Every structure is written in C-alpha cells, then in structure tokens.
Amino acid sequence: MNGRCTITATFVAALGLSAMAAAPANAQSDYPNRPIQLVVPYGPGGVADVGMRLMAEKLSIRLKQNVVVENRPGAGGIVAAKAVATAAPDGYNVLMTGNNNAIAVPLFKSLPYDILKDFKPTSTVSFFDLLIIVKAGSPLKNIQDVVKAAKEKPGKLNIGTINPGSTQNLAAELFKNVTGINVQIVPFRTSADMATALLRGDIDVMFEFFTAAHGLLSDKRAVALVSTGPKRSAYLSDVPTAVESGLKDFEVLSWNGLSVPAATPQAVIDTLVKGINDVLPDPTIQEKAKSLGMDMHGSTPAEMDKRMKDDIAKWGAVIEKAGIPKRD
C-alpha cells in the first residue's frame, strides 16, 4: 500500500514538472497573442519612422496582432535602447536598431547597455544611401572634380554635414580618408541650415540623405554627383555610385532593423524574422519606400548581426582617425 502511494505521488509530481516545463513552449507557440510594441528611437514623421510604420502595418496583418509603433526619442537613441534592453524578453518589446547604434559604441565613453550582448537581431528593414551634392552651376561636375579641386588647393574646399558623429559627418571623414584630401568639414545643426549654406556658396559640397535634399534636387537648385550605396538608387537611377565613379573603397549605407532583448526565445525570433521578410516585398511598401529614398528588404539574424559588427569596427576607425572626442 505504501509502495503504491509512493509511486503514485512520484508519477503525479513528474506530470506536474512536465506541465511546468511545457508552459513556456506553449506560450511561445501561440506568439503573438497580444499587441507588440515597436520602439522607434526618433520622433514621429522622419523617414525611419515612416518606414517602420509601413512595415508595422503589414506585419500586424501577417501576425494577426497589432504592431504598435512607440516613438521614444532622446540621447541619440540611448533612452529607447535602455528601455527595451531591460524589458521582458518575450517578443512583445522590439527595438528599431541600426547603424546609429553601431556609431554610438565608439562615440560614447560608456552606454547603459551592450548592443551586441543585450540584444538579439531579427532582420534588417530599411536602407538609406547618402548623396554627395553640389549647387546647380557648380564647376564641380563629378566626384573626381571634387577630389582634384581639394588636392589643388588643400584646406580650401568646404564640405557640409550635419552634427559631428552623424552618419553624414562620418561619411565625410571617411571620404577624406579614402581620397587622401585635405578639406574643411563644416557641421550644421539642421539640414535646412546646410542647404542654405550650399545655395549661398558658404560650402562647396554637402553630404545628405535623399529625403532632406529632395526639394533642392527636384527644383534643380542642386545636383547629386554620386550616391554612396553599393548599387544605384531606384529613386535616382541616373546618379552613379561613388564606387562606379572611381572611389572603390568608399561605400556608406545607413540602415535599420529590429532587435529584441537577448533572452528572447528563438521560436519568437523565428516568427518575427519570417513575418518581416514576408511583408517587406509587398508592392505598397516598395512603392512608398522608393518615393522616400529607402530600400526596404529583410535579412537573416546572422546577416544583421554581421552588419552591426562591421559598422562598429568601420565607424570606430573613422572616429579615432578624425579625433572626434568621446561623449559622456
């Protein structure tokens, strides 16, 4: 009698342990069963925010749960990243990450998170190349003219960018490194200030994204000499790439994707990866992306992880060579 009771109790206990072990798996298998919060580290209305909302709308349909974009700007994306890094690792808190996070690693003395250890990548979403632009009527007709002018009069050519440490600013520093030229890089607080300076002749060249320069280009007050991506942009197919134009080591591509807290289960990550890659080819997304100067396509987590690591190394070297001081 005592033996039977012991066996029964053991069997019941084993069933209980099995049920407990299965609970997380069951919770993951029905993911998502409530809305997903997608944290964007910028204010609403910017091109990165718009791209995320395009994707989120279609992903909501694909996953049968709302993907809600929450804008949480502040401290160059640090506020948003810290919030998601410490959130529950259940797939319901997702962060837009990208080359801004890669730049932050060598740019700041310390960060309240480790972008490589505290997060897991899912998939890339959007890519943005830069344009190297001159005022209409400029004697600089191509990128080789820019290099030649800079070498003929060292230190006299002025290149406009946005704030030190921005992608535009670091791209100009990389341009100096690749071409071996001596130019003045002039940082501006806003894209509008930089555009005004170009038209006024205060700067000779500017490095800027398509969305910010679209007005200047469309009314022919400015001309794009090259784009900086690995291939010609769909929205400016007649503009050659920097590589095509002879700068074989000059490629700059801003990008973003989605990351989750590091302890997020693999099954949840797999669901997100498949969902993102399924919806991005949608013609509605592709047409809108093209009009905004975006190339939207997905990736594997491994590809996104490699891109982040490569950008940390790339921009770290540029920041060090340029002598840009680390921020607190």
VMD Tcl script that draws the C-alpha trace (Angstrom):
set ca {
  {0.00 0.00 0.00}
  {2.79 2.45 0.95}
  {4.72 1.46 -2.18}
  {1.70 2.21 -4.40}
  {1.23 5.64 -2.73}
  {4.89 6.49 -3.27}
  {4.75 5.50 -6.95}
  {1.51 7.48 -7.46}
  {2.90 10.56 -5.76}
  {6.08 10.37 -7.85}
  {4.05 9.98 -11.05}
  {1.85 12.97 -10.19}
  {4.89 15.08 -9.34}
  {6.50 14.12 -12.65}
  {3.36 15.14 -14.52}
  {3.42 18.48 -12.72}
  {7.05 19.08 -13.68}
  {6.31 18.17 -17.28}
  {3.43 20.62 -17.39}
  {5.61 23.37 -15.93}
  {8.32 22.68 -18.49}
  {5.83 22.76 -21.31}
  {4.29 26.06 -20.26}
  {6.94 28.34 -21.80}
  {6.88 26.32 -25.02}
  {3.10 26.66 -25.22}
  {3.35 30.37 -24.52}
  {5.83 30.69 -27.37}
  {3.84 28.54 -29.77}
  {0.91 30.95 -29.79}
  {3.12 34.04 -30.15}
  {1.93 36.68 -30.64}
  {-1.28 36.62 -28.64}
  {-1.34 40.35 -27.78}
  {-0.06 43.60 -29.35}
  {3.66 44.04 -29.98}
  {5.33 47.33 -29.05}
  {7.91 48.55 -31.60}
  {10.04 51.28 -30.06}
  {11.50 53.81 -32.52}
  {14.27 56.00 -31.02}
  {13.25 59.06 -33.05}
  {10.28 61.38 -33.17}
  {7.33 60.73 -35.50}
  {7.38 61.77 -39.14}
  {11.00 61.11 -40.02}
  {11.85 58.75 -42.84}
  {12.99 55.96 -40.48}
  {9.76 56.28 -38.50}
  {7.66 56.21 -41.68}
  {9.48 53.09 -42.87}
  {8.79 51.34 -39.59}
  {5.11 52.26 -39.74}
  {4.84 50.91 -43.30}
  {6.32 47.62 -42.18}
  {4.34 47.51 -38.92}
  {1.02 47.92 -40.73}
  {1.63 44.90 -42.93}
  {3.26 42.89 -40.14}
  {0.16 43.41 -37.98}
  {-1.93 41.74 -40.68}
  {0.61 38.96 -41.15}
  {0.87 38.15 -37.40}
  {-2.82 38.82 -36.66}
  {-1.82 41.16 -33.82}
  {-1.24 44.89 -33.81}
  {2.37 46.04 -34.06}
  {2.22 49.42 -32.34}
  {4.96 51.97 -33.04}
  {6.02 53.97 -29.99}
  {8.32 56.93 -30.58}
  {10.80 57.35 -27.75}
  {13.46 59.89 -28.78}
  {16.28 61.07 -26.58}
  {20.06 60.94 -26.12}
  {20.78 59.67 -29.61}
  {18.68 56.54 -29.19}
  {20.09 55.57 -25.80}
  {16.81 56.13 -23.95}
  {14.90 53.77 -26.22}
  {17.62 51.11 -26.28}
  {17.95 51.05 -22.49}
  {14.18 50.66 -22.10}
  {13.96 47.67 -24.42}
  {17.17 46.05 -23.14}
  {15.58 45.78 -19.68}
  {12.08 44.84 -20.89}
  {10.61 41.34 -20.66}
  {12.30 39.09 -23.25}
  {9.04 37.76 -24.65}
  {8.89 39.29 -28.12}
  {6.39 42.00 -27.18}
  {9.08 44.67 -26.84}
  {11.01 45.26 -30.05}
  {13.56 47.99 -30.80}
  {14.49 49.67 -34.05}
  {18.28 49.42 -34.19}
  {20.79 50.23 -36.90}
  {24.00 51.98 -37.79}
  {23.23 54.70 -35.22}
  {23.74 52.04 -32.54}
  {26.97 50.93 -34.20}
  {28.26 54.52 -34.24}
  {27.29 55.00 -30.57}
  {29.64 52.21 -29.42}
  {32.90 54.03 -30.26}
  {31.39 57.52 -29.92}
  {30.34 57.32 -26.25}
  {32.58 56.68 -23.26}
  {30.03 54.24 -21.91}
  {26.50 53.05 -22.66}
  {23.88 51.62 -20.26}
  {23.60 48.52 -22.48}
  {25.72 46.40 -24.83}
  {24.20 46.40 -28.30}
  {25.82 43.04 -29.11}
  {25.23 41.23 -25.80}
  {21.95 42.68 -24.53}
  {20.08 42.31 -27.80}
  {19.47 39.72 -30.49}
  {18.94 40.81 -34.09}
  {15.95 39.66 -36.12}
  {16.03 41.22 -39.61}
  {17.02 44.38 -41.40}
  {14.16 46.57 -42.62}
  {15.35 49.77 -44.36}
  {18.50 51.06 -46.04}
  {19.39 54.66 -46.95}
  {22.36 55.76 -49.02}
  {23.78 59.26 -48.91}
  {24.12 61.72 -51.77}
  {27.11 63.96 -52.41}
  {25.57 67.19 -53.66}
  {26.72 70.48 -55.20}
  {24.86 73.65 -56.10}
  {23.49 73.88 -59.62}
  {26.05 75.55 -61.87}
  {28.99 74.47 -59.72}
  {32.27 73.90 -61.57}
  {32.43 70.55 -59.77}
  {30.68 68.33 -62.31}
  {31.60 64.92 -60.87}
  {33.21 63.41 -57.81}
  {36.65 63.37 -59.42}
  {36.37 67.15 -59.85}
  {35.82 67.39 -56.09}
  {38.91 65.32 -55.35}
  {41.00 67.25 -57.87}
  {39.90 70.65 -56.52}
  {40.70 69.57 -52.97}
  {44.18 68.39 -53.94}
  {44.95 71.53 -55.93}
  {44.01 73.81 -53.03}
  {44.45 71.84 -49.76}
  {42.21 73.01 -46.95}
  {40.15 75.36 -49.12}
  {37.22 73.13 -50.09}
  {34.32 73.15 -47.62}
  {32.12 70.08 -47.13}
  {28.86 70.50 -45.23}
  {27.42 67.82 -42.95}
  {25.10 67.51 -40.00}
  {26.44 67.35 -36.43}
  {29.74 65.62 -35.58}
  {29.16 61.89 -35.12}
  {26.20 61.77 -37.51}
  {26.30 59.38 -40.47}
  {26.69 62.36 -42.82}
  {29.58 63.73 -40.80}
  {31.40 60.42 -40.50}
  {30.86 59.74 -44.21}
  {32.67 63.00 -45.00}
  {35.52 61.95 -42.69}
  {35.69 58.59 -44.45}
  {35.72 60.42 -47.80}
  {38.79 62.35 -46.62}
  {40.50 59.13 -45.56}
  {39.77 57.24 -48.78}
  {40.81 60.05 -51.13}
  {43.68 61.46 -49.05}
  {42.39 65.02 -49.41}
  {42.60 67.95 -47.02}
  {39.21 69.68 -46.75}
  {37.24 71.59 -44.15}
  {34.24 69.66 -42.81}
  {31.64 72.14 -41.63}
  {28.93 70.73 -39.34}
  {25.45 72.28 -39.25}
  {22.70 71.92 -36.69}
  {19.98 71.17 -39.25}
  {19.67 70.02 -42.85}
  {17.89 73.30 -43.70}
  {20.85 75.33 -42.41}
  {23.21 73.23 -44.51}
  {21.09 73.61 -47.65}
  {21.03 77.39 -47.20}
  {24.81 77.44 -46.86}
  {25.20 75.42 -50.07}
  {22.99 77.74 -52.10}
  {24.72 80.78 -50.64}
  {28.15 79.41 -51.56}
  {29.40 79.08 -47.98}
  {30.11 75.41 -48.62}
  {31.10 73.71 -51.88}
  {29.66 70.24 -51.28}
  {27.21 68.65 -48.89}
  {26.60 65.09 -47.74}
  {22.91 64.44 -47.17}
  {20.12 61.88 -47.42}
  {17.61 61.99 -50.26}
  {14.61 63.00 -48.14}
  {16.33 66.09 -46.76}
  {17.74 67.11 -50.17}
  {14.72 66.19 -52.30}
  {13.43 69.76 -52.57}
  {16.78 71.10 -53.76}
  {17.13 68.34 -56.33}
  {13.58 68.37 -57.65}
  {13.61 72.09 -58.42}
  {17.14 71.80 -59.85}
  {18.80 74.15 -57.40}
  {21.29 71.38 -56.63}
  {22.78 68.34 -58.34}
  {23.71 64.93 -56.91}
  {27.15 63.85 -58.11}
  {27.09 60.34 -56.64}
  {25.20 58.11 -54.25}
  {27.13 56.20 -51.62}
  {25.45 52.79 -51.58}
  {26.61 49.52 -53.18}
  {24.25 49.99 -56.14}
  {22.43 52.83 -57.89}
  {19.37 54.08 -56.06}
  {15.99 53.22 -57.54}
  {14.82 56.78 -56.90}
  {17.83 58.37 -58.69}
  {18.88 55.72 -61.18}
  {20.82 58.19 -63.36}
  {23.18 59.10 -60.49}
  {26.26 56.85 -60.38}
  {27.59 55.31 -57.18}
  {30.84 56.53 -55.66}
  {32.40 53.15 -56.45}
  {31.34 53.44 -60.11}
  {32.93 56.88 -60.15}
  {36.34 55.57 -59.11}
  {36.19 55.61 -55.30}
  {36.44 51.85 -54.86}
  {36.75 51.92 -51.06}
  {34.00 54.45 -50.39}
  {30.63 52.98 -49.50}
  {28.23 54.33 -46.89}
  {24.85 52.83 -46.16}
  {22.67 53.88 -43.26}
  {20.26 51.14 -42.20}
  {17.87 49.93 -39.55}
  {16.30 46.69 -38.43}
  {14.57 45.15 -35.44}
  {16.21 43.77 -32.30}
  {14.81 42.11 -29.19}
  {16.15 41.56 -25.64}
  {18.87 38.91 -25.62}
  {16.91 36.28 -23.65}
  {14.02 36.25 -26.13}
  {13.23 32.63 -27.14}
  {14.44 31.52 -30.54}
  {10.93 30.46 -31.59}
  {9.73 34.02 -31.08}
  {12.67 35.43 -33.04}
  {11.97 32.99 -35.87}
  {8.36 34.18 -36.04}
  {9.44 37.81 -36.28}
  {12.11 37.09 -38.88}
  {9.69 35.22 -41.11}
  {6.99 37.86 -40.69}
  {9.30 40.75 -41.55}
  {10.76 39.02 -44.59}
  {7.30 38.02 -45.78}
  {5.84 41.54 -45.74}
  {8.70 43.74 -46.97}
  {8.36 42.73 -50.66}
  {4.74 43.99 -50.63}
  {4.31 46.38 -53.62}
  {2.67 49.02 -51.43}
  {5.73 49.10 -49.17}
  {8.16 49.06 -52.07}
  {6.45 51.89 -53.95}
  {6.28 54.15 -50.88}
  {9.86 53.31 -49.91}
  {11.15 54.30 -53.32}
  {9.43 57.69 -53.12}
  {11.14 58.32 -49.76}
  {14.61 57.26 -50.81}
  {14.55 53.94 -48.97}
  {15.48 50.43 -49.99}
  {13.42 48.10 -47.82}
  {14.44 44.45 -47.61}
  {14.95 41.87 -44.91}
  {17.78 39.59 -43.83}
  {18.67 36.72 -41.56}
  {19.63 37.46 -37.93}
  {23.21 36.43 -38.75}
  {23.40 38.91 -41.62}
  {22.08 41.72 -39.46}
  {24.50 40.80 -36.66}
  {27.45 40.89 -39.07}
  {26.37 44.26 -40.44}
  {26.23 45.69 -36.91}
  {29.68 44.33 -36.00}
  {31.21 45.51 -39.27}
  {29.79 49.01 -38.77}
  {31.10 49.22 -35.21}
  {34.61 48.46 -36.50}
  {34.28 50.72 -39.56}
  {32.98 53.80 -37.79}
  {35.20 53.25 -34.77}
  {38.24 53.55 -37.04}
  {36.85 56.71 -38.69}
  {36.04 58.33 -35.34}
  {39.52 57.56 -34.00}
  {41.32 58.90 -37.09}
  {39.17 62.06 -37.14}
  {39.93 62.69 -33.45}
  {36.26 63.10 -32.59}
  {36.09 63.27 -28.77}
  {34.11 60.63 -26.95}
  {30.86 61.79 -25.42}
  {29.76 61.29 -21.81}
}
mol new
graphics top color blue
foreach p $ca { graphics top sphere $p radius 0.5 }
foreach p [lrange $ca 0 end-1] q [lrange $ca 1 end] { graphics top cylinder $p $q radius 0.2 }
display resetview
